[in-house]
Amino acid sequence: MSTSPTPARQAFGDIAPALADYTDQMLFGDVWQRPGLAPRERSLITVASLVALYRVNELPFHLGKALDNGVSRDELIELITHLAFYSGWPTASSALPIARRVFEERGL
């Protein structure tokens, strides 16, 4: 077991340790591990939802998680482009600079 803090612990574990526990155990330990969808599919759904709902705070983490789960840079850009017509131009155009930053941080 890793001794390094989880992303939830790093983000808000100091102020909301119970929420960090729920995030680690329920969300990523249970929901994300359910057998009905592969992690790659869950990442595509999650990124699409975050873009469509303009949840820019969570988007960098989940773009990175999507890349880790096998979603390509090009697929993420296509997802954002596609959503411009369904969730609105502002949501897509707001997601692109965030995606650019995540890609640059990863050298993509």
C-alpha positions, 0 to 999 in steps of 0.5 A: 500500500502506498504511503503517499497521499491520494489526490483527494487527501492532497486536495482537501484531506486537511479540511474534510478528511471524511470527504477524502475517505469517501472519495478514496473508498466509495468513489474511486474504490467502489464506483470506479471499480464496478465491472460494468464499464472499463476505466477508459469508458468511465473516464470518457463519460466523466470528462464529457460530464465535467465539460458539459456541466462546466465543472472546470475545477475537476477537469484537469484531474480527470483529463489526466486520469483519462490519459492514464486510462488510455484515452488519447489526446486526440480523442479528448479534443474530439470529445470537447469539439463534439460537446460544443454542439451539445453542451454549448460553445462556452463549455467547450471553449473553456475546456480547451485551455485546461486540456492544453495545460494538462497536455503540456504538463505531460509533454503531449 
